[in-house]
Amino acid sequence: MATWHHIRTAAGLLALVGAFGVLDAAAQADAAGAIRIRLLEARDLTKPNLRENNPNSGSEDWYRLTAEFDTSRPWLDDLEVTFFVMFAPDASDADMRTPVQFLLLRGQTTYVNVKRGNHLTEMYIHPNTIERYGRIERMAVVFKHQGRTLAAESDPATREAWWQQLSPVDGLILK
């Protein structure tokens, strides 16, 4: 038989759990509008050849990945930014006995103490990576705060998170 004390304790626990649920929902709603992506682009960045006899120099056209974004919260303790780039294999290099494979590269960085305002983040792809793996088919940027996705954008635009379909390779997109 439940006593008045047990009923009151259970009601208090339910109210406490409900309050945390409301706080969590409020935090998620607040985080959802914290980032607005204004620009996502990839472009050639010509670098002068500083070493004429460098065997690894190849082409000197680096690729710069850029995302311009706004933050609406006064401060974000941390903001993880991840760029994804999918390369389409060159058909002339493909072995016709094997299916065409796409290559997904991932570059990641974390910013701390991000103040409200306009921001720019950039990462780079070495010219030899472009020469080796072919043309860029797609790119995306994902912003996360404390493990939660705040914003994501793809070029070309799509509703699906295509970057979750392949296993990414790290280390070839440079900060």
N, C-alpha and C positions, 0 to 999 in steps of 0.2 A: 504494500500500500504506500502510495506516494505521500510524503508529508509536504506541508506548505513550504518548508525550507528547500526540499528537492525541486519543487515546481518553480520556486523563485530563482533558484540557481540555474535551472535549465533555461528559463526564460531569459535570464541575464546572459547566459552563454550564447543563445540564439541571437540576441540583440547585438552582442559583440561581434559574432561571426558575420551578421548582416551588415554591420557598420564597416567591417573590413572589406566586404564585397563591394559596398557602395564606394569606398575610398579607392579600391582597385579599379572599378569601372570609371570613376572620375579621373584617375591618373591615366588610364588608357585613352579616354576621350581627350584629355589635355595633350597627351603625347601625339595623338593622331594628327593634329594640326600644327605641330611644332616646326615642321620643315616644309618649305615650298621650293621645288626645283624650278629655276628660271631658265636654265640652259644646260644642255648636254651635247657635247660635240667632240669629234676626233678630227685632228688636222695635222698635216705635215708641218714639221718644224725643222727647217734647214739649218744645219750646224756647220760652221766652217771646218774644214779638215785641218786639224792642228798638227797631225803627225802624218807626213806623206808616206812613210814606210811601215805603217801599222798594218799587219796582215789581217787584223780583225775589224778594220774600219768599214769595209764594204761600202754600201751606199751611205751617205751622210744625212739622209732624211729620216729623222726621228719622228715618231708619232706622239702627239700630245693629246691626252684625254682630259677634258675640262668639264667641270660641273660648277655652275654658279647657283647658289641657293640662299634662301632667307631663313632665319630662325626667329620664331615669335616668342619663345619663352625667355624670361630675363637671363637665365643661365642654364646650360646643359653641362652636367658634370663630365660627361664623356659623349663623344659622337664618333661612331665607327662608320667609315666610308669605304665601300667596296666597289671597285670597278670590275666589270666582266666584259671580256671581248671574245667573240666567237670568230674563228678563222674558217673560211671555206677552203678546202683543199684545191689546189690547181689541178684541173682535169688532165692536163698533159703529163703530170707527174704520177697520177693515180695508176695503180696496178689494177687492171680491169677484172682480175679474178677476186679481188677483195672489195667489200662495200666501201663507199666513200665515207671517210671519217672526218668529223668536224673536231676542231681543237678549241677548248674553252680555257682562256687564261683568266686568272684572278689576281688583282692587286688590292691590298688592304692597308688602311692606316687608321689610327685613332687620334682624335683631337681631344684635348681636355680643357675644361673651363671655357666653353664656347659661349660667348656673349650674344645677346639678341642683336640681329642686324644682317647685313649682306656679307656673304662669304664666297670664296673661290677655292676649289681644290683641284689639283692637277696631278697626273701621273704620266709616265712616259713608257714608250715601247721602243727598244733599241732597233736600229735599222736592219741588223742581221736577222732579228726575229721576224720582221715584216718580210724580208727577202726569203727566209726559209719556209714560212708557213702560209704565204699567199695573201689573199685580200681579206680585209675585215668584212665579215658578213653582217654582224650585229654587235651592239654594245649596250651596256646597261650600267646604272649606278644605283646602289642601295645604301640608304642611311639607316643606322640602328642606334638606339639609345638603350643601354642596360638590357641588351638582348632582344629588344622589340623593334620591329621594322617601323620606322616613322614615315618613310617615303621611298619610292623606287620609280625609276623611269628607264625606258628602253628606246633605242633608236635602231631600226624603225619602231614606232610606237606599237605596243601590243598589250593586251590585258593579261596574257599568260606570263608566268615567271619562267621563261625559257631557260634561264641560267641554272635552274634547279634540275634540269633534265640530264646534264652531263657532269662528269667529275672534272673539276677545274684543276689546272696546273698553276702552281704558285711560283713566284720568283722571276717571271719574265715581264711583269709590269712593274716598273720602277718608280719610286717616290722621289 
